Amino acid sequence: MNRKEFMERLEQLLMDIPQEERIEALAYYNGYFEDAGVENEERIIRELESPEAVAAIIKADIGVEEEKEAAGSNEDPNRTLKIVLLVIVAVLTSPLWLGALGAVAGVLLGVIGTVLGFLLALTLAVLAFYILGFLFAGIGISILVAGGIASGMGLLGSGLILLALALVGTVGCVWLYGKFLPWMFRGIISLCSRLVQGRRRAA
């Protein structure tokens, strides 16, 4: 059997498949022969075994593709039905999960408001300590210069204590603004993303 006889027989065996697939298959094997060259025709025919074997392979491949297409077309209605059911469930259960989300949002806002209020109060207290500390220390020094040792030392000591408290408060503010606040906001963002991902997985 030569190439011409092989291809003619293969074409006959493929008459029962769609024309597009038949033309494509024949073009592929014609190209396969041409790439191998005339001198290798016999070797190619031995490798392919027979037109019947090649036709069986082609038909098997087409059958697999048709099964996939059929499966895909069957999945579409099921997928649409699932989406419709999910929308209905989401609408019916919306009072529950909207209430839960509102409660979580309220708690988070309450925590954020409390923390920010505390930070603002601490910042104002630190500023007040600085002002009073410098004021008392200045008045104490002026009284000491004027000769009132007892009252001057008392005011100076009070001013220094207030300045020390202000420095401690400054360190606390720096830590809270630089470390605690970013950590808190990262935690809130992480919690919100987990809630959203949980809802997506449940859907």
ABEGO torsion letter per residue (X at the ends): XBAAAAAAAAAAAAAABBAAAAAAAAAAAAAAAAAAEAAAAAAAAAAAGBAAAAAAAAAAAAAAAAAAAAAAAAAAAAAAAAAAAAAAAAAAAAAAAAAAAAAAAAAAAAAAAAAAAAAAAAAAAAAAAAAAAAAAAAAAAAAAAAGBAAAAAAAAAAAAAAAAAAAAAAAAAAAAAAAAAAAAAAAAAAAAAAAAAAAAAAX
